[in-house]
Amino acid sequence: MIDVMKVADKADMVVNGYVFTQSEEGYRVLNLNRPCKATLLCIFCF
C-alpha cells in the first residue's frame, strides 16, 4: 500500500487531492484518493 503522507510530503505541489512531482521525463501526477492510478505529463518546450 502506498503511504500517501510520504508521497505528499515529497511532492512539489498538492492541489485538490492531486500530488505533482517533477521528474526528468515531466511531471508525475497522483490522485491521493485513488493512489493506485497515476499519470505522467511530459511538457516539451521548443
N, CA, C, O and CB atoms as a CASP TS submission, in Angstrom:
PFRMAT TS
TARGET T0000
AUTHOR 0000-0000-0000
METHOD Language model
MODEL 1
PARENT N/A
ATOM      1  N   MET     1       0.844  -1.187   0.000  1.00  0.00           N
ATOM      2  CA  MET     1       0.000   0.000   0.000  1.00  0.00           C
ATOM      3  C   MET     1       0.882   1.240   0.000  1.00  0.00           C
ATOM      4  O   MET     1       1.929   1.266   0.648  1.00  0.00           O
ATOM      5  CB  MET     1      -0.957   0.004   1.220  1.00  0.00           C
ATOM      6  N   ILE     2       0.468   2.241  -0.710  1.00  0.00           N
ATOM      7  CA  ILE     2       1.217   3.487  -0.806  1.00  0.00           C
ATOM      8  C   ILE     2       0.965   4.335   0.436  1.00  0.00           C
ATOM      9  O   ILE     2      -0.178   4.504   0.860  1.00  0.00           O
ATOM     10  CB  ILE     2       0.829   4.265  -2.086  1.00  0.00           C
ATOM     11  N   ASP     3       2.040   4.866   1.016  1.00  0.00           N
ATOM     12  CA  ASP     3       1.923   5.780   2.147  1.00  0.00           C
ATOM     13  C   ASP     3       1.702   7.186   1.582  1.00  0.00           C
ATOM     14  O   ASP     3       2.660   7.862   1.203  1.00  0.00           O
ATOM     15  CB  ASP     3       3.203   5.722   3.073  1.00  0.00           C
ATOM     16  N   VAL     4       0.457   7.620   1.526  1.00  0.00           N
ATOM     17  CA  VAL     4       0.125   8.882   0.869  1.00  0.00           C
ATOM     18  C   VAL     4       0.719  10.086   1.585  1.00  0.00           C
ATOM     19  O   VAL     4       0.978  11.110   0.953  1.00  0.00           O
ATOM     20  CB  VAL     4      -1.370   9.036   0.778  1.00  0.00           C
ATOM     21  N   MET     5       0.938   9.981   2.885  1.00  0.00           N
ATOM     22  CA  MET     5       1.547  11.096   3.614  1.00  0.00           C
ATOM     23  C   MET     5       2.992  11.312   3.180  1.00  0.00           C
ATOM     24  O   MET     5       3.423  12.457   3.046  1.00  0.00           O
ATOM     25  CB  MET     5       1.485  10.844   5.126  1.00  0.00           C
ATOM     26  N   LYS     6       3.750  10.238   2.958  1.00  0.00           N
ATOM     27  CA  LYS     6       5.128  10.375   2.492  1.00  0.00           C
ATOM     28  C   LYS     6       5.170  10.949   1.079  1.00  0.00           C
ATOM     29  O   LYS     6       6.008  11.795   0.767  1.00  0.00           O
ATOM     30  CB  LYS     6       5.844   9.021   2.533  1.00  0.00           C
ATOM     31  N   VAL     7       4.261  10.484   0.232  1.00  0.00           N
ATOM     32  CA  VAL     7       4.192  10.987  -1.142  1.00  0.00           C
ATOM     33  C   VAL     7       3.861  12.470  -1.137  1.00  0.00           C
ATOM     34  O   VAL     7       4.485  13.242  -1.865  1.00  0.00           O
ATOM     35  CB  VAL     7       3.143  10.207  -1.961  1.00  0.00           C
ATOM     36  N   ALA     8       2.894  12.880  -0.334  1.00  0.00           N
ATOM     37  CA  ALA     8       2.502  14.288  -0.264  1.00  0.00           C
ATOM     38  C   ALA     8       3.622  15.159   0.296  1.00  0.00           C
ATOM     39  O   ALA     8       3.805  16.291  -0.152  1.00  0.00           O
ATOM     40  CB  ALA     8       1.249  14.442   0.592  1.00  0.00           C
ATOM     41  N   ASP     9       4.362  14.654   1.255  1.00  0.00           N
ATOM     42  CA  ASP     9       5.470  15.417   1.841  1.00  0.00           C
ATOM     43  C   ASP     9       6.595  15.650   0.840  1.00  0.00           C
ATOM     44  O   ASP     9       7.241  16.697   0.877  1.00  0.00           O
ATOM     45  CB  ASP     9       6.016  14.694   3.064  1.00  0.00           C
ATOM     46  N   LYS    10       6.839  14.695  -0.052  1.00  0.00           N
ATOM     47  CA  LYS    10       7.914  14.819  -1.037  1.00  0.00           C
ATOM     48  C   LYS    10       7.485  15.557  -2.295  1.00  0.00           C
ATOM     49  O   LYS    10       8.321  15.845  -3.151  1.00  0.00           O
ATOM     50  CB  LYS    10       8.423  13.456  -1.409  1.00  0.00           C
ATOM     51  N   ALA    11       6.206  15.867  -2.425  1.00  0.00           N
ATOM     52  CA  ALA    11       5.676  16.468  -3.651  1.00  0.00           C
ATOM     53  C   ALA    11       6.117  17.922  -3.800  1.00  0.00           C
ATOM     54  O   ALA    11       6.375  18.617  -2.817  1.00  0.00           O
ATOM     55  CB  ALA    11       4.150  16.384  -3.665  1.00  0.00           C
ATOM     56  N   ASP    12       6.194  18.360  -5.057  1.00  0.00           N
ATOM     57  CA  ASP    12       6.476  19.764  -5.342  1.00  0.00           C
ATOM     58  C   ASP    12       5.230  20.620  -5.116  1.00  0.00           C
ATOM     59  O   ASP    12       5.329  21.790  -4.746  1.00  0.00           O
ATOM     60  CB  ASP    12       6.982  19.929  -6.785  1.00  0.00           C
ATOM     61  N   MET    13       4.055  20.025  -5.344  1.00  0.00           N
ATOM     62  CA  MET    13       2.817  20.777  -5.215  1.00  0.00           C
ATOM     63  C   MET    13       1.669  19.803  -4.980  1.00  0.00           C
ATOM     64  O   MET    13       1.652  18.708  -5.544  1.00  0.00           O
ATOM     65  CB  MET    13       2.558  21.647  -6.475  1.00  0.00           C
ATOM     66  N   VAL    14       0.709  20.201  -4.147  1.00  0.00           N
ATOM     67  CA  VAL    14      -0.508  19.430  -3.917  1.00  0.00           C
ATOM     68  C   VAL    14      -1.684  20.355  -4.188  1.00  0.00           C
ATOM     69  O   VAL    14      -1.792  21.427  -3.592  1.00  0.00           O
ATOM     70  CB  VAL    14      -0.563  18.840  -2.456  1.00  0.00           C
ATOM     71  N   VAL    15      -2.572  19.933  -5.100  1.00  0.00           N
ATOM     72  CA  VAL    15      -3.734  20.745  -5.461  1.00  0.00           C
ATOM     73  C   VAL    15      -4.965  19.855  -5.465  1.00  0.00           C
ATOM     74  O   VAL    15      -5.060  18.912  -6.250  1.00  0.00           O
ATOM     75  CB  VAL    15      -3.538  21.431  -6.851  1.00  0.00           C
ATOM     76  N   ASN    16      -5.904  20.160  -4.584  1.00  0.00           N
ATOM     77  CA  ASN    16      -7.202  19.494  -4.566  1.00  0.00           C
ATOM     78  C   ASN    16      -7.085  17.966  -4.566  1.00  0.00           C
ATOM     79  O   ASN    16      -7.836  17.287  -5.266  1.00  0.00           O
ATOM     80  CB  ASN    16      -8.019  19.941  -5.756  1.00  0.00           C
ATOM     81  N   GLY    17      -6.160  17.434  -3.796  1.00  0.00           N
ATOM     82  CA  GLY    17      -6.011  15.993  -3.685  1.00  0.00           C
ATOM     83  C   GLY    17      -5.104  15.361  -4.721  1.00  0.00           C
ATOM     84  O   GLY    17      -4.908  14.146  -4.707  1.00  0.00           O
ATOM     85  N   TYR    18      -4.548  16.156  -5.615  1.00  0.00           N
ATOM     86  CA  TYR    18      -3.609  15.656  -6.621  1.00  0.00           C
ATOM     87  C   TYR    18      -2.199  16.094  -6.257  1.00  0.00           C
ATOM     88  O   TYR    18      -1.971  17.255  -5.917  1.00  0.00           O
ATOM     89  CB  TYR    18      -3.989  16.161  -8.040  1.00  0.00           C
ATOM     90  N   VAL    19      -1.256  15.164  -6.329  1.00  0.00           N
ATOM     91  CA  VAL    19       0.135  15.433  -5.993  1.00  0.00           C
ATOM     92  C   VAL    19       0.930  15.537  -7.288  1.00  0.00           C
ATOM     93  O   VAL    19       0.852  14.656  -8.144  1.00  0.00           O
ATOM     94  CB  VAL    19       0.719  14.325  -5.062  1.00  0.00           C
ATOM     95  N   PHE    20       1.696  16.616  -7.428  1.00  0.00           N
ATOM     96  CA  PHE    20       2.537  16.847  -8.600  1.00  0.00           C
ATOM     97  C   PHE    20       3.994  16.783  -8.172  1.00  0.00           C
ATOM     98  O   PHE    20       4.421  17.510  -7.275  1.00  0.00           O
ATOM     99  CB  PHE    20       2.213  18.217  -9.270  1.00  0.00           C
ATOM    100  N   THR    21       4.756  15.903  -8.823  1.00  0.00           N
ATOM    101  CA  THR    21       6.173  15.744  -8.526  1.00  0.00           C
ATOM    102  C   THR    21       6.940  15.830  -9.834  1.00  0.00           C
ATOM    103  O   THR    21       6.629  15.119 -10.790  1.00  0.00           O
ATOM    104  CB  THR    21       6.458  14.395  -7.792  1.00  0.00           C
ATOM    105  N   GLN    22       7.941  16.699  -9.877  1.00  0.00           N
ATOM    106  CA  GLN    22       8.741  16.861 -11.090  1.00  0.00           C
ATOM    107  C   GLN    22       9.750  15.734 -11.212  1.00  0.00           C
ATOM    108  O   GLN    22      10.386  15.342 -10.233  1.00  0.00           O
ATOM    109  CB  GLN    22       9.458  18.219 -11.092  1.00  0.00           C
ATOM    110  N   SER    23       9.889  15.215 -12.435  1.00  0.00           N
ATOM    111  CA  SER    23      10.886  14.193 -12.733  1.00  0.00           C
ATOM    112  C   SER    23      11.590  14.585 -14.031  1.00  0.00           C
ATOM    113  O   SER    23      11.247  15.596 -14.644  1.00  0.00           O
ATOM    114  CB  SER    23      10.230  12.768 -12.848  1.00  0.00           C
ATOM    115  N   GLU    24      12.564  13.795 -14.444  1.00  0.00           N
ATOM    116  CA  GLU    24      13.292  14.099 -15.680  1.00  0.00           C
ATOM    117  C   GLU    24      12.386  14.027 -16.906  1.00  0.00           C
ATOM    118  O   GLU    24      12.596  14.755 -17.876  1.00  0.00           O
ATOM    119  CB  GLU    24      14.466  13.139 -15.848  1.00  0.00           C
ATOM    120  N   GLU    25      11.387  13.157 -16.868  1.00  0.00           N
ATOM    121  CA  GLU    25      10.501  12.961 -18.010  1.00  0.00           C
ATOM    122  C   GLU    25       9.387  13.992 -18.080  1.00  0.00           C
ATOM    123  O   GLU    25       8.792  14.172 -19.142  1.00  0.00           O
ATOM    124  CB  GLU    25       9.905  11.586 -17.962  1.00  0.00           C
ATOM    125  N   GLY    26       9.092  14.662 -16.999  1.00  0.00           N
ATOM    126  CA  GLY    26       7.988  15.631 -16.938  1.00  0.00           C
ATOM    127  C   GLY    26       7.480  15.709 -15.511  1.00  0.00           C
ATOM    128  O   GLY    26       8.269  15.762 -14.568  1.00  0.00           O
ATOM    129  N   TYR    27       6.162  15.716 -15.349  1.00  0.00           N
ATOM    130  CA  TYR    27       5.549  15.749 -14.024  1.00  0.00           C
ATOM    131  C   TYR    27       4.775  14.468 -13.777  1.00  0.00           C
ATOM    132  O   TYR    27       4.033  14.006 -14.644  1.00  0.00           O
ATOM    133  CB  TYR    27       4.626  16.971 -13.876  1.00  0.00           C
ATOM    134  N   ARG    28       4.945  13.903 -12.612  1.00  0.00           N
ATOM    135  CA  ARG    28       4.141  12.759 -12.191  1.00  0.00           C
ATOM    136  C   ARG    28       2.953  13.297 -11.418  1.00  0.00           C
ATOM    137  O   ARG    28       3.100  14.156 -10.549  1.00  0.00           O
ATOM    138  CB  ARG    28       4.973  11.747 -11.326  1.00  0.00           C
ATOM    139  N   VAL    29       1.783  12.788 -11.739  1.00  0.00           N
ATOM    140  CA  VAL    29       0.554  13.237 -11.092  1.00  0.00           C
ATOM    141  C   VAL    29      -0.109  12.032 -10.430  1.00  0.00           C
ATOM    142  O   VAL    29      -0.312  10.997 -11.064  1.00  0.00           O
ATOM    143  CB  VAL    29      -0.414  13.918 -12.117  1.00  0.00           C
ATOM    144  N   LEU    30      -0.439  12.179  -9.161  1.00  0.00           N
ATOM    145  CA  LEU    30      -1.062  11.101  -8.409  1.00  0.00           C
ATOM    146  C   LEU    30      -2.287  11.633  -7.684  1.00  0.00           C
ATOM    147  O   LEU    30      -2.215  12.647  -6.989  1.00  0.00           O
ATOM    148  CB  LEU    30      -0.065  10.474  -7.410  1.00  0.00           C
ATOM    149  N   ASN    31      -3.411  10.947  -7.847  1.00  0.00           N
ATOM    150  CA  ASN    31      -4.628  11.275  -7.115  1.00  0.00           C
ATOM    151  C   ASN    31      -4.551  10.583  -5.762  1.00  0.00           C
ATOM    152  O   ASN    31      -4.537   9.353  -5.696  1.00  0.00           O
ATOM    153  CB  ASN    31      -5.914  10.843  -7.907  1.00  0.00           C
ATOM    154  N   LEU    32      -4.502  11.350  -4.695  1.00  0.00           N
ATOM    155  CA  LEU    32      -4.365  10.764  -3.359  1.00  0.00           C
ATOM    156  C   LEU    32      -5.602   9.972  -2.948  1.00  0.00           C
ATOM    157  O   LEU    32      -5.521   9.134  -2.049  1.00  0.00           O
ATOM    158  CB  LEU    32      -4.094  11.855  -2.337  1.00  0.00           C
ATOM    159  N   ASN    33      -6.738  10.219  -3.584  1.00  0.00           N
ATOM    160  CA  ASN    33      -7.949   9.469  -3.284  1.00  0.00           C
ATOM    161  C   ASN    33      -7.948   8.095  -3.960  1.00  0.00           C
ATOM    162  O   ASN    33      -8.651   7.187  -3.516  1.00  0.00           O
ATOM    163  CB  ASN    33      -9.172  10.263  -3.719  1.00  0.00           C
ATOM    164  N   ARG    34      -7.165   7.939  -5.029  1.00  0.00           N
ATOM    165  CA  ARG    34      -7.013   6.661  -5.737  1.00  0.00           C
ATOM    166  C   ARG    34      -5.545   6.475  -6.083  1.00  0.00           C
ATOM    167  O   ARG    34      -5.165   6.604  -7.247  1.00  0.00           O
ATOM    168  CB  ARG    34      -7.901   6.611  -7.028  1.00  0.00           C
ATOM    169  N   PRO    35      -4.709   6.173  -5.086  1.00  0.00           N
ATOM    170  CA  PRO    35      -3.260   6.139  -5.307  1.00  0.00           C
ATOM    171  C   PRO    35      -2.770   5.018  -6.224  1.00  0.00           C
ATOM    172  O   PRO    35      -1.604   5.024  -6.619  1.00  0.00           O
ATOM    173  CB  PRO    35      -2.576   6.015  -4.000  1.00  0.00           C
ATOM    174  N   CYS    36      -3.616   4.071  -6.568  1.00  0.00           N
ATOM    175  CA  CYS    36      -3.170   3.007  -7.474  1.00  0.00           C
ATOM    176  C   CYS    36      -3.237   3.462  -8.932  1.00  0.00           C
ATOM    177  O   CYS    36      -2.818   2.722  -9.822  1.00  0.00           O
ATOM    178  CB  CYS    36      -4.026   1.742  -7.277  1.00  0.00           C
ATOM    179  N   LYS    37      -3.754   4.662  -9.193  1.00  0.00           N
ATOM    180  CA  LYS    37      -3.819   5.226 -10.540  1.00  0.00           C
ATOM    181  C   LYS    37      -2.871   6.424 -10.609  1.00  0.00           C
ATOM    182  O   LYS    37      -2.877   7.271  -9.716  1.00  0.00           O
ATOM    183  CB  LYS    37      -5.286   5.645 -10.911  1.00  0.00           C
ATOM    184  N   ALA    38      -2.073   6.496 -11.645  1.00  0.00           N
ATOM    185  CA  ALA    38      -1.121   7.596 -11.796  1.00  0.00           C
ATOM    186  C   ALA    38      -0.962   7.935 -13.265  1.00  0.00           C
ATOM    187  O   ALA    38      -1.339   7.146 -14.132  1.00  0.00           O
ATOM    188  CB  ALA    38       0.246   7.237 -11.172  1.00  0.00           C
ATOM    189  N   THR    39      -0.400   9.115 -13.553  1.00  0.00           N
ATOM    190  CA  THR    39      -0.132   9.522 -14.915  1.00  0.00           C
ATOM    191  C   THR    39       1.180  10.312 -14.942  1.00  0.00           C
ATOM    192  O   THR    39       1.659  10.786 -13.912  1.00  0.00           O
ATOM    193  CB  THR    39      -1.310  10.363 -15.488  1.00  0.00           C
ATOM    194  N   LEU    40       1.737  10.439 -16.122  1.00  0.00           N
ATOM    195  CA  LEU    40       2.961  11.206 -16.318  1.00  0.00           C
ATOM    196  C   LEU    40       2.707  12.233 -17.406  1.00  0.00           C
ATOM    197  O   LEU    40       2.345  11.881 -18.529  1.00  0.00           O
ATOM    198  CB  LEU    40       4.162  10.281 -16.687  1.00  0.00           C
ATOM    199  N   LEU    41       2.897  13.501 -17.076  1.00  0.00           N
ATOM    200  CA  LEU    41       2.723  14.583 -18.043  1.00  0.00           C
ATOM    201  C   LEU    41       4.082  14.996 -18.562  1.00  0.00           C
ATOM    202  O   LEU    41       4.956  15.380 -17.786  1.00  0.00           O
ATOM    203  CB  LEU    41       1.984  15.792 -17.413  1.00  0.00           C
ATOM    204  N   CYS    42       4.265  14.920 -19.865  1.00  0.00           N
ATOM    205  CA  CYS    42       5.511  15.351 -20.495  1.00  0.00           C
ATOM    206  C   CYS    42       5.272  16.689 -21.174  1.00  0.00           C
ATOM    207  O   CYS    42       4.425  16.798 -22.060  1.00  0.00           O
ATOM    208  CB  CYS    42       6.026  14.292 -21.518  1.00  0.00           C
ATOM    209  N   ILE    43       6.010  17.697 -20.764  1.00  0.00           N
ATOM    210  CA  ILE    43       5.865  19.032 -21.330  1.00  0.00           C
ATOM    211  C   ILE    43       7.163  19.373 -22.056  1.00  0.00           C
ATOM    212  O   ILE    43       8.230  19.452 -21.446  1.00  0.00           O
ATOM    213  CB  ILE    43       5.533  20.094 -20.219  1.00  0.00           C
ATOM    214  N   PHE    44       7.057  19.572 -23.355  1.00  0.00           N
ATOM    215  CA  PHE    44       8.225  19.884 -24.156  1.00  0.00           C
ATOM    216  C   PHE    44       8.192  21.355 -24.550  1.00  0.00           C
ATOM    217  O   PHE    44       7.172  21.853 -25.028  1.00  0.00           O
ATOM    218  CB  PHE    44       8.292  18.982 -25.405  1.00  0.00           C
ATOM    219  N   CYS    45       9.283  22.033 -24.354  1.00  0.00           N
ATOM    220  CA  CYS    45       9.427  23.442 -24.762  1.00  0.00           C
ATOM    221  C   CYS    45      10.346  23.503 -25.951  1.00  0.00           C
ATOM    222  O   CYS    45      11.480  23.028 -25.898  1.00  0.00           O
ATOM    223  CB  CYS    45       9.973  24.329 -23.602  1.00  0.00           C
ATOM    224  N   PHE    46       9.863  24.082 -27.015  1.00  0.00           N
ATOM    225  CA  PHE    46      10.683  24.198 -28.233  1.00  0.00           C
ATOM    226  C   PHE    46      11.201  25.598 -28.385  1.00  0.00           C
ATOM    227  O   PHE    46      11.910  25.892 -29.348  1.00  0.00           O
ATOM    228  CB  PHE    46       9.885  23.803 -29.476  1.00  0.00           C
TER
END
